[in-house]
Amino acid sequence: ELVITCQTPAAGEVNITKGDAVKLSGAYTVTNATDAEDTVFGQALCSATENDMAIPVKVRGICIFPYTGATAPTVDGAAGIVASATAGSVKTPDTGTSKGINVKVDETASVVHVLL
């Protein structure tokens, strides 16, 4: 595993929950406010509700993310994920590049285990 210390944005609403998928929004700055198909940078390892707050982010290793969408992620040794429009969640990419490799899907709990 590889964990780095990032920070929350300097301004605006911050509502990151431990376990959320996050994207880079600036230099070492992360947010869970994602648009569908955004690149996932990593997983928040603690919750954050304040601006300019330090936050540990797992960028390598197994991450367990909630997923959205009608199609569950695929486990085939190649498929990965992208961010969904739901804060902190991921989804199967519509087209193009994904991040990581899906290693397990729990459709009952709507979570996917991803090797970043």
Secondary structure by P-SEA (a helix, b strand, c coil): cbbbbbbcccccbbbbccbbbbbbcccccccccccccccccccccccccccbbbbbbbcccbbbbbbbcccccccccccccccccccccccccccccccbbbccccccccbbbbcc
